[in-house]
Amino acid sequence: MKPAGSGDDQSAVPTLTKGLVRMLESSQDGKLDLKAASQELKAPRSTIDYVSTILEGIQFLKRISSDVVQMTGA
């Protein structure tokens, strides 16, 4: 996966969204550490927070703490 800040910024958010969703779905308990996601996806933490806020807004996930989110219904 191409790092988020490496050129085509229009594709960064959809690519990161897909990455976060994949990571959440593969998690045993539906929880995801956003610091780890930022490192694995090679994206700035602020962009990861932006995407997670959008997913929280559509009730796909909820924030457990400042660093951890959980898929709703998990």
N, C-alpha and C positions, 0 to 999 in steps of 0.2 A: 504494500500500500504506500502510495506517495505521501510524504509529509504534508500536513495541512497548509502550511505557509509557503509551499514551493511552487507558486505560479498560479494555477487556475483556481482562484478563490471561490468562483461560483459553484464548483463541484465539491468544495471542501465540506460544506455543511451536510449535504446528502450522503456523502461518503462516510463522514463521522457518525451520522445518525445510524446508518446501516451497521457500522462497526459496533457502536454501543448496543444496539438491539441484539446483534449476534452474541456479544459478550454476556448480556443479561440472560438471554435464552439458554446459553451454555452453562451458566452458573447453577450449581446444585440447589441453592436456596433463593435464587432470583435476585441476589444482592450483588452490587458492583462497587468497588472502590474507585472513585473518580481519579485519584492520583495514579493508580496503576493503569487505568484506562488511558489516561493522558500519555503515559510513557509507552504503552504498547502501541497506541495508534499514532504516536509521534506527532501529537497535536498540543498546542498551548492549552493549559488548564482553563483559561478564560473561554476558549471556544468549546471545550467539553462542557463547562458549566452552562454556556448558552444553549447548547443542544439539549442538555438534561432539563433545563428550565422549560423548553418547548415541549419535551416529552411529558414533563410534569403537568403542564398546562392542558394537555389533552388526556390527562389521567392515565397515561401508559405506565408511569412510575411515580413513586413518592420518595421524598427525601427522608432518610433515616437520621443522618447527621450532615454536617457540612461536607464530608468526604464520601459518604455512602448513600447510594440510592437503591431502591428495591422495586422490582416490577410489580405492578398492582395485580392482585389475585395470586401471587406466588406464595 
